[in-house]
Amino acid sequence: MLETQQTPSPNLGNYWMPFTANKQFKANPRLLTQAEGMYYTDDKGQPVLDATAGLWCCNAGHGRSEISQAVSQQIAHMDYAPSFQLGHPIAFELANKLAQISPEGLDKVFFTNSGSESVDTALKMALCYHRANGQPSRTRFIGRELGYHGVGFGGISVGGIGNNRKTFSGQLLQGVDHLPHTLDIEKNAFTRGLPKEGIEKAEALEQLITLHGAENIAAVIVEPMSGSAGVILPPEGYLARLREITKKHGILLIFDEVITGFGRLGSAFASNFWQVTPDIITTAKAINNGAIPMGAVFVSNHIHDTCMQGPENMIEFFHGYTYSGHPVAAASALATLNIYQNEQLFERASSLSQYFEDAVHSLKGLPNIIDIRNIGLVAGIQFAPSKEGVGKRGYEIFDRCFRQGTLIRATGDILALSPPLIVEKSQIDDMINSLSDAICSVG
Ligand SMILES: Cc1ncc(COP(=O)(O)O)c(C=O)c1O
């Protein structure tokens, strides 16, 4: 049972918080102290309905005893084992289990500890592959405007969110270009599902290929659906067109599925959902319900096999992390995958998506909403910026929702909803009511 009593506040001074307005937060903190099912509890003992699956992580809901038991058993059994020139069975078991749900042909799995590390790993794999394949001049990367690929130097270089790049701009990776983003509110506002307009934005890839030469381009990386920049959907046919162009020119296609992986759209991956298979998929977050830091990169058998050429006693890929395939993280992932399978949570997401879509679009017409976008169990609601500046209105609605017991996510003036896949219809209604109250009172 969730606690209802207050938790004493810690001293907030020493923790430099990530992606947080630290001074603003510490003046008026939002502290979460416990979680179970669809709810957090805050430090005042109040329940907070989780409309964001934590940070797009907890697709099976919170406090799953299957996961905590697997974790405590594994820690007691073997807490840690190195994975350089050594192995432990559970990491292999997990890779095999993941290969059962990955898109066909993407059976090889490399473990990381986060989405950012998965992205860096994928970019390095692309370089490794082309070199092993006799095309070492293929070194350039192509990302996309508004893309979010984590915070490593690789990820911010191929990423396209200005604020994440500006401070570091002197030291980003060389040889990176960006496709145009696919958000077009003028043409596609309030579309349910995929926008009709915008497939031609994929043609910018042909222009970049003409500019640089395909023989110099290693990979294109995109989120099939951009989450962090505010739920930006691919126009109809766009991903398939990217696949066509990359294939034609021998360029690898990387889908960053750190958000869309593990059921968010109602299929294991967005790649399954849209039936477009890239060469590499990056994941993290919901792989183990956010229980312990973990990520995984899925790679085509062809890329893997090409990289495996070379003398038997040589390390093929000079890359890896101390915690790659960590036994405790692996145990939590296996338990999570069992929950997804036993409770058919991906199918559940799919069957709830129409209800969710109708509920979210019922907000149309409330003050300052200029767009609502949705797919699967994710939605973005975009507001016109207030006179006080971009992001002020989004933050105020987010904060008000939190104070009244619903956790949503704000990126600038875009709010995102991405509830755990165990959500009930009545809880979707609660989210929408809370949001509607907050929108009307903030104005
Ligand atoms: C698409 C995508 N890629 C990469 C990342 C980075 O993941 P992490 O914060 O685990 O490094 C995120 C995080 O939200 C993401 O949404």
The ligand as a MOL file (V3000), in Angstrom:
LIG
                    3D

  0  0  0     0  0            999 V3000
M  V30 BEGIN CTAB
M  V30 COUNTS 16 16 0 0 0
M  V30 BEGIN ATOM
M  V30 1 C 15.0300 8.8800 -28.4670 0
M  V30 2 C 15.9640 8.9900 -27.3100 0
M  V30 3 N 17.2490 8.6610 -27.4730 0
M  V30 4 C 18.1190 8.7160 -26.4570 0
M  V30 5 C 17.7290 9.1260 -25.2140 0
M  V30 6 C 18.7150 9.2130 -24.1070 0
M  V30 7 O 18.4930 8.2670 -23.1370 0
M  V30 8 P 19.2050 8.3860 -21.7090 0
M  V30 9 O 18.6300 9.5720 -21.0310 0
M  V30 10 O 18.8880 7.0780 -21.0720 0
M  V30 11 O 20.6670 8.5330 -21.9660 0
M  V30 12 C 16.3890 9.4730 -24.9870 0
M  V30 13 C 15.9300 9.9130 -23.6640 0
M  V30 14 O 14.8360 10.3830 -23.4850 0
M  V30 15 C 15.5020 9.4160 -26.0710 0
M  V30 16 O 14.2080 9.7700 -25.9260 0
M  V30 END ATOM
M  V30 BEGIN BOND
M  V30 1 1 1 2
M  V30 2 1 2 3
M  V30 3 2 2 15
M  V30 4 2 3 4
M  V30 5 1 4 5
M  V30 6 1 5 6
M  V30 7 2 5 12
M  V30 8 1 6 7
M  V30 9 1 7 8
M  V30 10 2 8 9
M  V30 11 1 8 10
M  V30 12 1 8 11
M  V30 13 1 12 13
M  V30 14 1 12 15
M  V30 15 2 13 14
M  V30 16 1 15 16
M  V30 END BOND
M  V30 END CTAB
M  END
